[in-house]
Amino acid sequence: LPALTTAQVPSTGTATLTPLLENGPRLALLTSGSSGTPKQVWKSFRQLDEEIQVLEQTWGPTLGDAVIFSTVSAQHIYGLLFRVLWPLAANRTFWSDNFLFPSALLPYWSPCSWSGSS
């Protein structure tokens, strides 16, 4: 599948955003259940935003405008953060397909950064 670069994405102008509140809307996530019954974990949008900011501060300068590939499903908290939310917030292109094994990324390997989570 062809991927868009950030230069190909049309600009919609600027928007006024309101601050995310700690007690604002929350998202219910489930643990994998690998150590027992899956448990519900609640995350506010502000918590997710703060996690994304830390990811960008930590690794963003190294990644630059790299395209993001993932071996973690977006249904997993790390897949949601690393594969979807962080690239969206940082205006990075991300691949929509999930790669089940890191070796499946080899055809796309170029001078790019590698970040994995499991």
Disulfide bonds with the S-S distance in Angstrom:
none
